[in-house]
Amino acid sequence: MAITTDIHEGVATITIDRPEKLNALSLAMYDALGAAFAEANRNDAVNAVVLTGAGDRAFCVGADLLESIPALARDDFDISAWDPAHLKGVEFYKPIVAAVRGMCIGGGFELILGTDIRIASEDAAFQLPEVGHGFVPAGGTLVRLVRQIAYAHAMEIMLSGRRFTAGEMQVRGVVNEIVKPGDTLARAQEIAGVLAGYSPIAVQAIKRAALTFNDIPLDEAFAREAKLGQTTFTSDRARQGLDAFSRRASKQGT
């Protein structure tokens, strides 16, 4: 029962490791997941992250209800304690790739909405059942889902409470790619490895812009875009890339 992190060639693979409970998150695991994200964010050796669940039955089915329901019923429990695990109110601009196999339900679904690229297995299943139990998915979903996909699709997912296949989620824009069940993690790590090999300044500038530019006036957004562009154009990595391009172009022209 743990959250584990393995770092290899610039990619931190964070695993929700409680397969016997379908990777349900205990209160301690929520804290540990938030801490794992924070450490990956601080670590300069990490340029990309993969988020996955252990075993082949579930990515994550959300909170461990036997523990979380009594906690939520207490007047002294603040649900915002889970914010670091859901990357709410956190400046995390390193790219995150989700590797989803099996069930991705409730809080597990909410976790992938904090990621940037989602790879799902053919047998993956997605659901936000909260509405049927009389409450709402408040781990970032009410804010993120309607910003990430078409309004009608977002409302269908949240209001119906039904289970969706990986194919249905790909059509709706939640999932990027569907692979065979045994290939999910490898494919996610492959993509993360490519991203980790790019300039961290450029990659993080793109994610920062995507997450922050939509909520500001257009003129300010363009000004910030220009500033980010200038920062990346003058970086050492950009100079090296442009020099290499110029050399190749010169050779091709002779």
N, C-alpha and C positions, 0 to 999 in steps of 0.2 A: 504494500500500500504506500505509494510514493509518487513524487514527481521527480523524474530523472532528466539530466541534461548530459548530452554527449557532444563534444565539439570536435569537428574534423574538417580541415581545410577551409576554415572560415565559416562553416555552417554549424550552428547549434541546433541539435535535434532535441526538442523538449517532449518528453513522453509522459502521458497520464497513465500510470502503471498500477492499475487495480482491476485487472481483467475479470477476476472472480465476481466482482460487483458491477460488471459492465462499465468500468471506469467512472463510476459515480464519484463525485467529489465530496469528500468530507470537509468540514470547516477548516481543518488543518491543511488539507490539500489545496483548498482555495488560497490560503496564505502562501503555501509553498509554490503554487503556480505563479502568483504575482511576484514572488521573490525571484523565481527563475527568469521571468521576463525582464525584471529589473537588472539582474546580473548580466543577461545577454545584451541589454541596452548599454550597460557600462563598459563591457568588455570590448576593447579595440580589436581583439583577434576574431571577433564575430562580425560578419558582414551580412549574414542572412540567417533566418530561423525556419525550422520545420516544426510544426506542431502536430502530434499524432497521439493515438491511443494504443495501449498494449493489447495483444490478442487479436482474434479475428471476428469477434462478435459485436464489438462496439468501439466507436471512436470515443464517445462519452455520452452518457445519458443525463448529464446535468448533476444537480446537487443530490447528495444522499438524503432522501426525504426523511428517513428515520431520525436523522440528526438535525436536518435543517428546519423541518416544520416546527419542532419545539423551540428552536432558537429564534425563528422568525416570529413566533407567538409572544416572545418576551418583549417587554417594553424597552429593555436596555440593549436590544440587538439592533445594530444599524446595518442595513443591507449594503450600504456603501462600502462596508469592509471588504466586499468582493470586487470592488472597482479595479484594483490592480490586476487581478486575474482576467478581467474582461477588457483590460487596456482602456478604461474610461478615465478621462482626465490625465492621460499620460502622453508625453511627447515621445512616441516610439516610431521612428522613421526608417528603421531597418526593415527590409521586406520579410514578410512571414508567409510561408507556404503551408497550407493545411493538407494533411494526408488522412483522408476519411475512409475508414472501412467499417462496415456494419452500421449499427444504429448511431445516429447523430440527433439527439433529442433534447428538447428543453434547453437547459444551460449549455449543453454540448453544442447545439446549433448556435447559440449566442456566441460561443467562443470563436467559431469560424467566421462570424461576421466581423471580428477584429483582425482577421487575416486578409491578405491581399490576393493570393492565388489559391484556388481550392481544387485539389485532385481527389476524386472520389472513385471508389471501387464500384463495379457493376452491381454489387449486392448492398450498397449503402442505402440507408433509409433516413429520411429527414422529417422532423416534426416539431411543431411548437404547440404542445397540448394545453398550455396554461389556461386559455380562455374557457375550456371545458371544466376546469377546476375552480373557476371563479376568480382568477387573478390574471396578471399580465406578464409577458416576458420582459423584465426590467433590467436585464443585464446588458443593455446597449441596443437591443433589438428595436425598440420603439423609435429610436433615433436613427439607427444605421440602415435598417432594411429598406425604408422608403427612400433613402438617399442612394442606395446602391442598385436597386432594380426598379422596374416600372411599378407605378403606384398600384395598379390593379392586381399585379402578381403579389406584391407585398401584402396587400390587404387579404387576398385569398389565403396566403400562408398563415397569417396571424389570426384571422377570424374563423377559418374553417376548423383549425385544430387537427386536421387530418394528416396522415402520413404520406409523404411524397417519395417517389423513386429518384435515383440519381439522374436518370434521363429527364424526368420532369423538372428537376432543379437546374439542369443544364439549360433547358429551353427557357426557363425563367430568369436565367442570368446569375444564379447563386453559385453554380459549379462551373469551373473552366474546362475540365477534362475528365473523362471516364476511362478507367483502365481495368484490367483483370484484377481480381481480389488480391492476388499475391504480388502485384506490381505497384501497389499504391505508394508505399513508403519510398521505394527506390526511385520512382518517377518524381515524387516531391523533392527528394534529395538531389536528384539530377538537376531539376529546375533551380533549386536554391543554390546549387554549386555554380551554375552559370551566373546567377545574380551576384554571388559573392565574388566572382572574378571581375566584375565591372568596377568602375570607380565608385567607391562608397559615397563620395561627395555628390556625384550625379544621380545615383540611385536614390539616395535619401532626399535629394532636392525634388525629384519627381514625386515621391510619396508625400513629402511635406506639402507640396503644391496641391496635390489631389485631395488631401484631407483638410486644407485650410482656406483655399482660395474661393470656394463656392459661397462662403458666408460673408464676404466683404464686397464693398462697392467695386464696380468694374475697373475704374481708374486705379484704385489702390491695388487691385489684383494684378493689373498689367505692370504697375511699378514694382511690385514684389517679384513678378516673373522676371523682369529685366535684371533685378538685383541677383536673383538666383542664377540666371544665365551668366551674368558677369563673373560670379563666384566660380562657376564650373569652368567657364572658358579660360580663366587665368590659373587654374589649378595645375600642378605638376603633371598629373595624370592626363589632362587634356592636352598639354603641350607635347607630351610624349606621343599621344595618339595622333595628333595633327602632324608631327614630324614624320612619323612612320607612314602616314597616308601620303604626305608630300613625296617621300622617297619612292614609294611604290608608283605613284603617278608619274614621276620623272622617268623611271625605268620603262614604264609602259609607253611613254611618249617618244623614247629613243629607238 
